[in-house]
Amino acid sequence: MSKLACIFPGQGSQSVGMGKDLFETHATAMEAFQIIDKMAERSLTGLCFQGPEQELKRTINTQPSILAVSLAAWRCYQALGGPTPEFVAGHSLGEFSALAAAGVISLESTVRLVLRRAELMEQCPPGAMSAIIGLDAYTLELLCLEVNKLLGGNGCAKTPGVVVANLNTREQMVISGSPLAVSKASELAKGMGGKVIPLPVGGAFHSPLMAAASQEFAIEIEKCGFDDALFPVVQNVDAGSATAADVIKTKLAKQMDNPVYWCETIEYLLSQGVDTFVEIGPGKALSGMVKKIDKSARVLNICDAATLEATLQVLKQALRI
């Protein structure tokens, strides 16, 4: 019998209009949006549905907006009898959606943490990030070390540097660090045959340049009540599953300034017998990554009313519920 994992997207999956169809079609989604709007003390719903795009792209708006769409879609999935997953996981910001889905933190606590996370990340020191396609992790790690040596930095908070921040697939990574170091690493990557895509962010997320923000955010996490997970959560920092509240909390506190091991997360889930993945939230970025890691995996997504209905129909047949 098939095993199911629900996965939740992170920053970069946003688009103007996201969540509007769910809001207009399902009272459950409308309620979730209204709760999050009230907690945010501003209309994230309006930003999601109408933009403007430049405001939606701001980290302080993007993160809670994606969270709102993801949790609204998850609540609709639950309300309509979606099968309980064997595992959940989320990419960076998406890990908070996964933790809420697993009952580790309440909706209110999740929103509060993400609002603070977005605020801290928006205020972080200037940085840059670029996606690198076509080079393996080992090669890219060596390249970053070469750049750090050349520029006299090592990627730590007090020196210029660049690190591998996201390991998304075996050949699609993201580097993060000071603008100069990321620019130099990008040049070298191109020279080695890699494709480089600069990302529209102003910070060096998931790098040591986030250390100060990470330490401050860890204090916020410590204040928050965590419960044991209803089903295992596979976390970014080590691609390992956990259900114990204290373990989950400890690993979450390290997430902001450490790499996202997404490829390893999917490979772990595959090793546990998961063959069906449902991406819940805006976009299909994670679905594409899963397919690049394992073409044979069944990949579905829920981003609006039509995909919600279609996915539930497929799962009903595939999982025999």
Helices and strands as residue ranges (DSSP letters): E 3-8, H 20-25, H 27-40, H 44-50, H 53-57, H 59-79, E 87-90, H 94-101, H 107-122, E 128-133, H 137-151, E 162-169, E 172-177, H 179-191, E 195-198, G 208-210, H 211-223, E 233-234, E 241-242, H 245-252, H 262-271, E 274-280, H 285-293, E 298-302, H 305-318
